[in-house]
């Protein structure tokens, strides 16, 4: 079975918390990439029929930010059907509007508790149905 969700997150602690939330929900159809370049390389290796349904992208990444990744994915024929959500601790003022206008389905502020992470991840899983 191929992964339905790909998470682009560079912070190891956040990755571990997100993995914990997926594990709590017994969901294992998820892959992780540390940055935009790893995401693009990962997607290039996939068969067109096995693209993830959802990309969860941190806004503040070292190479390209969440806005750049979202606009790239939405501009590429092979990737434009991937639903993109942005999850970040800090998003600049007025950036949420620009993200939504660029095709991001939803913008999440990173939760502050494990229970809230599980709730957000549950909502993310529902986006792949």
C-alpha positions as CSV (number, residue, x, y, z in Angstrom):
1,X,0.0,0.0,0.0
2,X,1.3,3.4,-0.8
3,X,1.4,6.4,1.5
4,X,-1.5,8.7,1.3
5,X,0.1,11.5,3.3
6,X,3.5,13.1,3.1
7,X,4.7,15.4,5.9
8,X,7.4,18.0,5.1
9,X,9.0,19.0,8.4
10,X,12.6,19.8,9.3
11,X,12.3,19.9,13.1
12,X,13.1,16.4,14.5
13,X,11.0,17.0,17.7
14,X,8.0,18.0,15.6
15,X,8.4,14.9,13.4
16,X,8.4,12.7,16.5
17,X,5.3,14.3,17.9
18,X,3.5,14.0,14.5
19,X,4.5,10.3,14.2
20,X,3.2,9.8,17.8
21,X,-0.2,11.3,16.8
22,X,-0.4,9.1,13.7
23,X,0.5,6.0,15.8
24,X,-2.1,6.9,18.3
25,X,-4.7,6.7,15.5
26,X,-3.2,3.5,14.1
27,X,-2.4,5.2,10.8
28,X,0.8,4.2,9.0
29,X,0.3,5.4,5.4
30,X,2.5,8.4,5.9
31,X,6.0,9.4,4.7
32,X,8.2,12.2,6.0
33,X,10.6,14.5,4.2
34,X,12.9,17.1,5.9
35,X,12.7,19.8,3.2
36,X,11.4,20.8,-0.2
37,X,14.2,19.1,-2.1
38,X,13.6,15.7,-0.4
39,X,9.9,16.1,-1.1
40,X,10.5,16.7,-4.8
41,X,12.9,13.8,-5.1
42,X,10.4,11.5,-3.2
43,X,7.6,12.5,-5.5
44,X,9.7,12.0,-8.7
45,X,10.2,8.4,-7.7
46,X,6.5,7.6,-7.3
47,X,4.2,6.2,-10.0
48,X,1.7,8.8,-11.1
49,X,-1.1,6.6,-9.8
50,X,0.5,6.4,-6.3
51,X,0.9,10.1,-5.5
52,X,0.0,11.1,-1.9
53,X,-3.5,12.6,-1.5
54,X,-2.2,15.1,1.1
55,X,1.0,17.0,1.7
56,X,1.3,18.6,5.2
57,X,4.0,21.3,4.9
58,X,5.7,23.3,7.6
59,X,5.7,26.9,6.6
60,X,9.2,27.7,8.0
61,X,11.6,25.4,6.2
62,X,15.3,26.0,5.5
63,X,15.2,25.7,1.7
64,X,11.8,26.8,0.4
65,X,9.0,27.9,2.6
66,X,5.5,26.4,2.7
67,X,4.2,29.0,0.2
68,X,6.8,28.1,-2.3
69,X,6.2,24.4,-1.9
70,X,2.4,24.9,-2.2
71,X,2.7,27.0,-5.4
72,X,5.1,24.5,-6.9
73,X,2.9,21.5,-6.3
74,X,-0.2,23.3,-7.5
75,X,1.6,24.4,-10.7
76,X,2.8,20.9,-11.7
77,X,0.5,18.7,-13.7
78,X,1.6,15.5,-11.9
79,X,1.3,17.0,-8.4
80,X,-1.6,19.5,-8.7
81,X,-4.2,17.0,-7.4
82,X,-2.3,16.7,-4.0
83,X,-4.2,18.5,-1.3
84,X,-1.8,20.8,0.5
85,X,-2.1,22.0,4.0
86,X,0.3,24.2,5.9
87,X,1.1,23.6,9.6
88,X,3.5,26.0,11.4
89,X,4.2,27.5,14.7
90,X,4.6,31.0,13.2
91,X,3.1,32.3,10.0
92,X,3.6,35.9,9.1
93,X,0.6,38.2,9.3
94,X,-1.6,38.1,6.2
95,X,0.2,35.1,4.9
96,X,-2.7,32.8,5.6
97,X,-4.8,34.6,3.0
98,X,-2.0,34.3,0.4
99,X,-1.6,30.6,1.2
100,X,-5.3,29.9,0.7
101,X,-5.3,32.0,-2.5
102,X,-2.4,29.8,-3.8
103,X,-4.4,26.7,-3.4
104,X,-3.6,25.6,0.2
105,X,-6.7,23.8,1.6
106,X,-6.1,24.8,5.2
107,X,-3.6,26.5,7.4
108,X,-3.0,25.0,10.9
109,X,-1.1,26.5,13.8
110,X,1.0,23.8,15.3
111,X,-0.8,22.4,18.4
112,X,0.7,22.9,21.8
113,X,-0.3,19.6,23.3
114,X,-0.2,15.9,22.3
115,X,-4.0,15.6,22.5
116,X,-4.3,18.6,20.2
117,X,-1.8,17.0,17.8
118,X,-3.9,13.8,17.7
119,X,-7.0,15.9,16.9
120,X,-5.3,17.8,14.1
121,X,-3.9,14.6,12.7
122,X,-7.3,12.9,12.8
123,X,-8.6,15.8,10.8
124,X,-5.7,15.5,8.3
125,X,-6.5,11.8,7.9
126,X,-10.1,12.6,7.1
127,X,-8.9,14.8,4.2
128,X,-7.5,11.7,2.4
129,X,-10.9,9.9,2.4
